[in-house]
Each structure stands twice: as structure tokens, then as C-alpha cells.
């Protein structure tokens, strides 16, 4: 369970950019830089988005949560 929002992550749950921002405390611009392979801020460990439609993407809640856990373990 996410202690900030009380939300439980469900396997294969897709979350939107606003939720990714809320869970990670990283700005929208920085998240898009982290997934852009041409950016100097590219982070290959950050979860890749899932294309949901022609104009919509989302992220796996489980992958975002796991990325946060790995960051915590690495400190």
C-alpha cells in the first residue's frame, strides 16, 4: 500500500502521469527526460510507458513502485 495516498497497487494496474508524479515526486518534464534515450537525464532503470491509445500513455503501477523500492534499497 502506498502510505501517502493509501492506494494499493494492483498487479498490471496502469497509472497516468499525474499519479507517477505524485508517487515519485519527480516533475512531469523530468520524467519525460528520464524516458528519452537522447536526453542526458535518460535513466534506463525508470519504467517505460505503455501506449494505451494513439494519444495516451500510462505506466505500470507495479514497475513504478518497484523502481521506488530499488532507489530506497540503494541508499
QUIQUI-V956757 format. One line per field, one symbol per residue. psi: psi as a letter, one per 30 degrees, with the letter a starting at -180 (. if undefined). A space follows every 50 residues. Layout:
psi: ???
//
This chain:
psi: kjfefgkkkkkgkklleeeeeeefhkleeeeeeffjffkfgkjffkkklk jeaegklllkeeeeeeeeeeeeff.
//
